[in-house]
């Protein structure tokens, strides 16, 4: 594993993960990671009541195809168990 990837994994594992502290992982580890590679034209939305981030590749443009990727990881498994495609 490359050093950069290993360092990122170490940050993920070091973030608090008990129920109720998901925001520490989302906003303390994942948001800075996303911001490190996001093109300038992209937007990021945060919502209250949960620890979620939405990366918007075309802010303000509602006539384009929308793709939503949802993931969940915890320290017990840290692996994808299933992928679902929902067309709305």
Number of C-alpha atoms within 10 A of each C-alpha: 6 6 8 9 10 11 12 14 12 11 14 19 15 12 17 15 16 9 7 10 12 17 17 15 18 18 15 15 18 17 17 11 13 13 14 9 8 14 10 8 9 12 15 14 10 13 9 6 6 11 15 15 16 14 17 17 16 13 12 8 9 8 7 7 6 12 12 11 10 10 10 8 11 12 13 6 8 10 11 9 9 6 8 7 8 6 7 5
